[in-house]
């Protein structure tokens, strides 16, 4: 009964949210600083607008010249730090990108479905695909690849992290870097120093069986 109720609630929420996205449809070029809009083509910054995207979906290419993500490397702490649970489930984000996202730095309630590229840093609740960043990638849920020159972070990583430092609260895949850490692991770590809930080893580390005593918190 509980699962049925959860399903019905999720279905109703999806239906309501889908209607919000579809209230306006725009083609070819349109600013993503909009509301209740689906854009087919190229979405871009409206530098004269003070509004934030809300229920906006881009099917195509999203271009962001001045993104809040450029400030992430200077921020005090991580955008995913303090999360109360490591079991991240999909939710209905205020902005969805189906295709390619290119930005100087992105920060927001994003669902990336495709390829997300940032010159500096980027954060979003959900990635299904590939995220590339110059300095840091922070995602709540990763299904795919996170790659950066410096730091990757995720609540839940189903896939591959490549960077100088990789951290996942829950890892179901592979980390490759100088320093790798995960708190709940089913996968492999390759790097100079690797830490999981079972051991701390150089070069190569792994854990393939479920935890027997529960999941450690960061």
Secondary structure, 3 states (H helix, E strand, C coil): CHHHHHHHHHHHHHHHHHHHHCCEEEEEEEECCCEEEEEEEEEECCCCCCCCCEEEEEEEEEEECCCHHHHHHHCCCCCCCCCCCCCCCCCCCCEEEEEEEEECCEECCEEEEEEEEECCEEEEEEEEEEEEECCEEEEEEEEEEEEECCEEEEEEEEEEEECCEEEEEEECCEEECCEEEEEEECEEEEEEEEECCCCEEEEEEEECCCCCCCCCCC
